[in-house]
Structure formats: C-alpha cells, structure tokens
Amino acid sequence: MLSIVVFLPMVVAAVLLAVPRIGDRVSRWTWVVVSAIEVVLVVGLCIGYRRTPPVDGGFAYEERRSWIPTVGSSYHVGIDGFSLPLVALTTVLFAACAIYSLRETRRVRFYAALFLFLESVCLGAFVSLDLVLFFVFFDLSIVGMYFVINGWGHGQARRAALQFFLYTFIGSLALLLGFIVLYLAADPHTFDMVELTEANPLAGNGARGAVALAAIVVGLAIKTPTVPFHTWLPPAHTEAPAAGSAILAGVLLKLGTYGFVRIAMPMLPDQWRRYALVIVIVGVISVLYGALVALAQTNFKRMIAYTSVNHMGYIVLAIGAAGLVADNTEQARTLAITGAVTQMVSHGLVTGALFLLAGVLYERRRTYEIDAYGGLAGQAPVFAAVTAAAMFASLGLPGFSGFIAEFQIFTGSFASAPVYTALSVLGILITAALLLRAYQRMFLGESTNGAFPDFTRREAVSIIPLMLGSVVIGVFPRFLLDVIEPASRMLGVLVVR
C-alpha cells in the first residue's frame, strides 16, 4: 500500500514521457486525477493508522526488501507520527498545484511529468527508513526542482536554478559524509535507520560523533534553510513558477527539518545534547534575520521567501531546545518537538497558499513589486480575503494552525532556553508588521494601475482548501496532535538516553 502511494505518480510520469502523442489537455487532467487519487490513498492510510497505531517507536505499513545487501542497505519504508502528517501535506499541496496549473500552456506534458516525479521522490524521502534510500530521494528532489525552475521560471531563472542546485547538492554531499560515518561506526555496518537509532553507534565517541553531526546538520541546514545557508532561497523562490515555489517552500524545505527529527536527533543523541545550544542560537538568528530582511523587501514573493527563513527558525529553535537537558522535562521536550512538527505542516499549508497567491498577482500584472498594486480589495474581494487569511495565519493568529504550532514551540522551549525563546518572540512582532504593511499597501486605499479580476474558479479551488486546512488545524488540532505526540514523546526519550 505504502509503495503504491510513493511510486504511483512516478509510474504515471514515466507514461507521460514515454507517449509523445498525449496532448496538453490529457496531461493536465491526468496530473489532477493522479494527485486526487494520491490524496484519497493517504486518507485511507490515515484511517488505518488511527485504527491500529504502531507501538511506541514502531512504524505502520512497514515494508522491507533486500536492495544493496553488500552495504547493509535495504528498501525499508514505513510511517509514524512524524512522517504521516508530512505525507498528507505533500499529497494535498501537490493536488492544489495540479489544479492551479490547469492553465499552464508551456510544455505541459513535461511539466506534469516533472511534478508527478517530484511528488514521488518527496513521499519517498518522508517514508524512507534507510539512509541510502533517503539520500536517493533527497537528491532526486533537487534534480526535479532544478528542472522546474530552469524550464518554467522567469527572469533570471537559469541562474537561480543553478544556484539552487549547487547549494543544495553540496548540502547533500555533506549529508552523505555524515551517513557514511554513521555506517562505519555501526557494528554490524548498516544504513538502516531503525537499527542505527537503537544502536546509537557513536555514543561516547566525541570526535567522530562531532564530525557526523556537523556533516548531517550542515546538509540539512542548507535544505531547511537556516542562516547562513539560506542565500539560495530568495532567488529560487522569486524566479520559480508559482507551483514550483509552493512545492519548494511547502514540501522540499521540510525534507531538511524532517531530517533533524528523523536522523540527527535520534541517531546522534549525545552530540545533539552537547551542541544543542548552538542549534538554538542558529534558530533564533534565523527567526530574527529572516523577519528583519523580509521587512526590507519591496518584492512580495521575495518577502514571503524570507518569512520562510523566519518560520524555519522557530522549528530549529524548538528541536535545539529539546536537546538542552538541564532545566528541561519530558513534557517540555515533547511539547517543543510536537510544536516543531506541527509548524512544518502549518508552514506547508500557509506558505504554499501564499506563493500560489503571489502567482495570481503575477498572472494579472507580470510583476511581484508591492508598489505595482493598490486597492485590490475593492476590485478582487475574494482574493483579498484569502490573502488576508493567509497573512494572519502566517503570523500565527489564534484560529489558524500557526498559532497551535508556535504556542507549543514557545511553551516547550521556554524552560530550557528562556532568553533565546523570548528573543524569538520578537520575530512574530516583526512578521506581523511586515505582513500588515504589505497588505495595507497592496489591498487597501484607492485602486491603482487598472483592473484586477478576482479569483477564477481554478484559483479558488486550488488555494482556498489550503487555508481551510490551516483553520481546521487551528480550531480542532487534536486530530493532528494525537498522531504527532507519541512520536515526539519517543524522540524526547531517545535524545536524553
């Protein structure tokens, strides 16, 4: 079942590429239908998971097949409370992008095939329980997004695509180095994540453990991205097509933060505790730097990109605080980790919606400059209302998923890192100021620069459900937290062992 969810989009992508007679219309609707089937299949996974949840530390829908036995690597997949929410987020966001892209006219067959391929590799990374398998999917996501930016972006798309590829590929090489150090330290040698987590192979080995942690953290920090590894992000987002930006921010960035909770924390607990304060400081710097630089932007899309650096900083702060054992409790660690994973889901929904909204702006007037817009609320009231909801959700207003996530992050992090947590709260204030200022300039006041049509049906059907998802999590979070909390509690135990 899980393998069908992972590989169905890739199989359909291969068919689209192999049959040149398939026209644009068929390609578009094939993409939409497959994406919808993926959502239905994942709903089935969620129902089955809730009925028969795995034991603590276990995985549901686990599959294991021999793959590269000579190096102790296997096709090993499964889902738990960390991966299931991100698998669901991935299918929902790809479905939204499929509907949003129904008007795409440039090389549609290849465009649809590329996004279906990306959906498979992202799902594969989230369900991988083998480091080599995770690395393969992780690297393939870089290749897929490179072609999306390079082939369908605008402005300096080629330069942005190259910068994105080189940065993130260097990160993946660092990640591979860390994986190899872990593999060599294990006895017997293995790349299996479950076995490496149980074995804790670098316990008490300060030098090699530090090398492994540094390599893995740098690799994941580039993908996340955190300061100072964030410089590839703004040009990639600005030049990518709207659907590409939504997937990049909503899903691909989560491969980095997911790697922290799936790999770095449980497999290197000694080193994570030792360097947790450094992680916390990097998180706080990312929060404040991302917010301040976003405040200075005049380009709407680039502003959203920098708010992603800000939001990823909250996740890094929380997982770093979970490693500060002194003055910390099991409850606080669970709360911080649960908040971090909830923030991954919330950011995927809200920022995915914001980038698609930015795409609506570009479709109308071919610019992201904030000053090119004014008084849009009078001309496009539905578009204005949804954008307002997305902005309020992004700044963590109660009633939206961002509030649930950030409240848990701050509450869980405060006991062990009170000063750094207090500093990071300033990020919310700055984010609120920059989002409200942008909204005021673009949507309120007198209309400028001609007509601006309201949402089309395609735009509404693709974007509004993302915001409804944020509201549902914000008002009824229990259904999501019940899935995440057991895995968070288990990770908290693993970190302090």
N, C-alpha and C positions, 0 to 999 in steps of 0.2 A: 504493500500500500504506500509506504513512505517513498520507496524508489519510484513508483509511478508518479507521485506528486513532484518529485525532483526532476525526472527526466522527460515527462510528457511534453513540456514546452520545447525542449531541445530536439526531440524527435520531430515535432511539427516544424520547427525552424529548419531542420535538415530537408524536410519535404519541400518547404517553400523555396529553398535554394536550389534543390535538385530539379524542380519542374518550372522551367522558364515560362511556360505558357500561362501560368497562373497570373491573372490580372490584378490590378491595384485594388479593385473593389473586393474581390475574393480574399486577397491578402489581408486587407484591413479587418474584414469581418471574421476571418479565421483567427486572427490575433485576439479579437474581442471575445470570441466564443471560447477559445482555449483558456484565456485569462479567467473568464467566468467559471469554467469547469474547475480550474485550479482553486478558486475561492470555495466552491461547493465541496471539493475534496477535503480542503483544510477544515471546513466546518465539520465534516464527518470525523476528521482526526480529533478535533477539539471535543466533540461529543464523546467519542470513545475514550479520550484521555480523562475526562471528568468522571466517567463511569468506572473506569479501572485505572486510577492513577498509579504510577510506578512507586515502588518503595523508596524511602529516603536514599538519595544518591544513585538511584536507578534511572533507567530510561524506558520510555514506551516505544512501541513499534520498532524495536531494535532488530537490525539485520547485520549479519556478519558473514562475509565471504572472503576466501583466500584471494589475494591480489598480487602482492610482491613479497612472497614468504621469505626470500633471501635477506631482506632487511627488516623483517618483522612488521610489515605494513599490510593492512587488510582493508577491504571495502566494509567499513564499520559505520553504521549510521543509527541514529535514534534521537528522540526528543525528550526534553524535560521542561521544567518551568522557565528556563531562560530561553530555550530555542523555540518553543511553541508560539509565544507571543510574537516573536520576530518573523517566524514563518508566516503567521497570519497577516502581519503587517505587510510583508513582501507581496503576498498574493493580492491583497486589497489595493496596494499602491500601483502594482503593475496593471491591474484591471482598470484603475482610474486613468492611467496613462494611455492604455489601449483605446478607451473611449474618447479621451481628449484628442488623440491623434487621428481621429477618423477623417479629418480634413487634410491630413498630410498628403502632399502630391509628389514629393521628390523621392524617386526610387523606393516606392512603398514596400515592395516585396522584400527588399534587403533590410529596410528599416524595421518591418515587423519581425523578420527572422532574427535580427540582431537583439531586439528587446526580449523575444522569447528565449534566446540563448542566455541573455543576462539573467532572466528570471530563474532559469535552471541553475546557473552557477551560484547565484546568491542563495537560493534554497539549499543547494548542496553544501555550501560553506556553513550554514546555520545548523545543519543536521549531522555534520561530519563528527565522528568520534575517533578519527585517526589523523595525526598531524600531517602526513603526506597528502592525504585526501583533502584536508582543509586547505593546505597550501596550493594544491592544484586548482581548486575552485576559487580561492583568493586571487591567484594570479590571472585566471581566465576572466575574472570580473574586470581587471584592469584593461585587458585586451578589448573586451566588449565595449567598455565605456570610452576607450580611446577612439574607436571607430565611430561611435555615436557623435562625439564632439567634433572629430575631424570631418566627418561626412555630412553632418546635418546642422552644424553650428553656424554661427555668423560672426562678422567682424574678424578678429584675429583667431579664428577657430583652430587653425593648424598649429599655431604657436602654443595656444592654451592646451591643446590635446597632447602635444609633445612634452610640455612641461608637466602635465598631469601624469603621463606615462612614466617619464624618467623619475620623478619624485617617488611615486608610489611603487615603482619597480625596485628602486633602491631599498625602499622600506621592506618589500617582500624578501629581498636578499638577506637583509638583516634578520628578518623573521626566520628564514631558513637556517641561518647560522645558529640561532638560539635553539631551534628544533634539533639540530644535529648534536649540540652539546647535551641536550636532554637525553637524546637517544643513546649516546655513548656512555652516559652516566648510569643508565638503567641496566640492571642485571636480572634476567637476560635482556639484551638490547631489544627495544620495541618502540614503535611510534604510536602505539595505541593510547588514546587519551585516558581511558578509564584505568588502564594498568599503570600509567605514569602518575596519575593522581593518587592512586592507592600506594604506590611505591615511594613517592616523594624522593626521587633518586639523588638530588643534590642537597639533601639535609645535612647540615654541618660542614658543607664544602663551600667555604666563603668565596674563594677566588673564582672557581668555575661557576658557582651559582650566580655571582655578580655579573659575569660575562653573559651567561644565558639570559638573565633578567634584563640586562641592558639591551641586548640584541632584540629580544622579543618586545620590550617596551618601546624601543625606537621604531621598530617595524609597525607596531600597532598605533603608535602616536602619530606617525605620518598619515596613516589611513584615516585616523579619527576625524580631523587632525587637531593637534594641540599646538600652542605656541612652544617652540619656534618653528615647528614643522608644517605650518599652515599656509605657506605662501603660494602653493599650487592651487589652493581652493578658490579664491576670488576670480581669477581669470577663467578657470574651468567652468565655474557656475555662470559667469557672465556671458561667455561665448557659446555655451551648450544650448541646444534646443530646450524648450520648456519641459518636455517629458524627460529629457536626459538630466536636467537639473533636479527635477523632483526625485528621480531614482537615485541620483548621486547623493543628494542630501538625505533622502528618506531611508535608503537601504544601504548603499555602499559604505557610508560613514559608520554605520552600525557594525560592519564587519570588524572595525577597529575596537570599538568599545565592547563588543561581544567577546572578542579575543581576550580582553583583560579578565572577564569573569569566567571564561571557559578554560583558558590556558594559563595565563600568567599567575593569577591568584591561587588556584588550587594546586598547580604543579610546582610552584616555587614559593611556598608559604613563608619559609624562613627569610628569604631575600625580600619578599613583598613587605613583611613586617619591618625589616631593617631599613628599607628605603621608602617606607610609606609617607614619611613627612615630605620627601622630595616630590612624590606624586601629588600630594595635597597642594604643595606650593605651585606646581605646574598647573594644576586645576584652577586655582584662584587667579593666577596670572592670565590664563586663557579666558576666564569669566570676565575679568575687568578689561583686558586688552581688546577682546572681541567686541565688547559693548562700546568702548570708547572710540575704536576705529569705525564701527558701524555708525556712530553718531556723526562722524565727519563726512559720510558718503553723500553724494548727490545722485548716485545711480541706484534705483530701487532694488535691482537684482543683486548688485554688489553689497548693498546694505543687508539684505537677507542672508547673503553668504557669510558675512562677518557675525551676524547673530548666531549662526550655526557654530562658529568657534566659541562663542559665549555659552551656548547651551551644552556643547560637548564638555566644556569646562566644569559644569555642575556634575556631570557624570564622573569625570576624573576625580573631582574633589571627594565625592561620596565613596568611591571604591578605595581611594587612598586613605580616607578616614577610617574605613572598615579595617584597615591593616594596623592602625595605631591601637595597640592593645591596652596601654596604660589609660586609666580613667574611662575605659570603654566596657560595655556589657554586651552579652549575646543579643539582647533585644535591640540595642542601638546598631550593632553591626548588621543585623537582619533588616532593620529599617532603612539604613543607608543603602545597602545593596538592592533592596526592593525598589527604593526610590530611583536608583540609577537605571535599573532595567525598565521601570515604568516611564522614565524620561526618554529612553530610547524609542519606545513605542509612540509616546506623545509627540516627540520631535519629528518622527517619521510622518505622522499624520498631518501635523500643523505646517511644518516647513514644506512638505510635499504640496500641500494646498497653496501655500504662499508662492511657490515657484510656478505652479500652474496659473495662478492669478497674474503673476508677472508676465507669463506667456500671453495671457489675454490682452494685457496692455500693449505688448509688442505687436501682436497681430493687428491691433487697431491703428497704431501710430508709428511703428517701427523704431521705437526708442524706449529706453528704460529710465531716461533722465526725469527726475522728480519734477523739475521746473517746467517740463513739457505738458504737465497735466494740472488741472484745476477745476473745481466744481463738478467733479464726476458724479457725486451723489445725486445731483439734480437730473442728470441725463441717464444714469445707469443705477437705479436704486437697489436692485438685487445684487449686482456686482459690488456695490459699495457696502451693503450689509454683510455679505460673505467675507469681504476683505476686512471689515471691522472685526468680525468674529474671529478671523484667523489671527489678526494682530493682538486682540485681547487674549486669545488662547496662548499665543507665543510669549506674552509677558507674564503668564501664569495667573490669570484672574480666576477666582473661585467659580466653579461650574464647568471648567474645562480640565482636560487631562493634565495640562502643565501644572496646575495648582496641586493636584494629588502628588505628582512626581516631585516637585520642588519642596513641598511641605515635608515629605518623607526624607528627602536628601538633607535639608537643613536640620530637621529634628534628629536624624540619625548621626549626623556629623558633628553636632554642636558639643556633645560631651567630650569627645576626644580632641577636637580642634576648634575651640570656641572662637579664637581670634580670627583664624582663616575663614571660618564659616560666616562670621559677622562681616568680614570684608567682602565676601562673595555676594552677600545680600545687596550690597551697593549695585551689583550688576543688574538686578531687577529694576532698580530705580532708573538707571541709565537707559536700559532697554525700553522701559515704559516711556521715557521722554522722547527717545528717537523714533519709536513707532508712532506715537501720538502726533509728533511734529510732522512726520511724513504723511500721515493720514490727513491731517489738517490742510497741508499744502496741496495735496492731490485731489481730495474729495470734497472739501468744504469751500465756501465762498462762491464767487461768480464763475460760470463756465468759461473756459478759455480754449483756444485752438480748435474750434469746430466741434462737429457732432461726435458722440461716443456711444455706439449702440450698446445696449445692455446684454446680459448673458444670452448666449444661444442655448438651445436645449442640450447640445453636446457638452458645452462647458459646464452647465448646471449639473448634469447627471454625473460628470466626472469629478467635480470639485466639492459640491455640497455634501455628498456622503462622507468625505474625509472629515469635514467639520462636525457632522453628526456623530461620527465615531469618537471624536475628541470630547463632545458633550456627554455621550453615553458613559465614557470612562470617568469623566469629571463628576457626574451625578451618581452613577452606580459602579464605583470602582471595584466592588467586592469580587465580581466575577473574574477580573483580571488579577487582582492581588492574591486570590486563592490559588492561582496557578503559580505565581512567581514566588510567594513567600516560602514554601517548603524548600525550594532550590536555594533561595537566599540564606535560609537558616543553615542548610547543609554546608554552603560555601563558607559561612561565618565560622563554623566548627573546623573546617579544613584549614582555614587561614591561621588559626591560633594553635593548631596541634603541635 
